[in-house]
């Protein structure tokens, strides 16, 4: 099991060296009760495999979907999830906080 965000970043680099298309999602801002701190990472490849966490599982599905689009078009995205956001309720972020996640393709 990978124990730190640096382990996750090292694995992202290994995936890229192995020829996989890779996107990296990073928590860049939090408000209130957030499941993961700023700097937390989720790495996703072009086949939908992923490693790490940006939300303790509650919004990963939506982040992975967006990451697949980022891999496809190369355009980074800033995602925001929160308790007042309909998307967050659908995704399960009901902890009362908000998170902002930046998703970028690894070059």
N, C-alpha and C positions, 0 to 999 in steps of 0.2 A: 504494500500500500504506500502511496506517495504521501508524505507527511507535511510538506510545505509548499508554498506558492513557488519557491525557487525550483523545487522538484518538478512542478507542473510546467514551468517555463523551460526547464531542461528537456522535458519530454516533448514539448512543442517543437523545440529545435531539432530533436531526433526525428520526429515525424516529418518535418520539412526536409531534412537531409535524406530521408528515405524516399523522397519523391511525392509525398502526400501534399495535397492542397490543405492549408491550415488557416483557421481564423482564431483570434484570441479575444476573449471577452474579459473586461476588467471593471470591477466596481470602482467608480471614480468619485462618487459622492453618496452620502447617506444622511437621512434625517430621522430622528426618533428611534424607535426600536427596529433595527435592521438585522437580518439573520447573519450576514457576513460583513466584515469590515472593509473599508476602503483598501484597495490593493489586492483583493481576492481575485483569482483568475479561474476561467473555464476555457479550455482549449478544445476546439472542434475541428474534425477533418472533413474532407469532401464527401465521405461516406456516412457522415452523421455520428461517427464515434466521438466520444468526448471524455474529458478527464478534468477533475476539479469541481469547483462550485462557486457561484456568485450569489446564491440565495438560500443555501441549505435545501435546495430542491424545489422550492415553490414557484420559481419562474424560469427554471432551466429550459423547459420545453419551448417557450417562446424565444428565449435567447438563442437556442440551438437553431430554430427555424430561421431567425434573422441572420445568424452566422452563415448558414448555407447560402443565403442570398448574397452576403458580403463576399463569400468565396466565389460565387458566380459572376458578380459584376465588379468586384474590387472596390466598391464604394463603402467607406466606413459609416457606421450608424451610432447615434447616441440614443439609448433606450431608457425610459423612465417607468418605474413601477411603484405604485403606492396604494394604500388602503382606499383612497378616494377615487381611484382610477378603475373603471370597469374592467380593463384588461387585467389589472392586478387581482381583482376578485376572481376572475375566470382562471387566472394562473395560480391563485392560491396565496397571494401575499396579504394575509389578513393580520399580520403582527402589529399593524398600526403605524409602521414606518414607511419610508420611501427610499428607493435606491435608484441610482443612475449608473448605467452600464455602457461602456464604450466598446464597440465591436469593430475589429479591424482585421484585414487580411495580413498574414505574415508573409513578407516578401522574401 
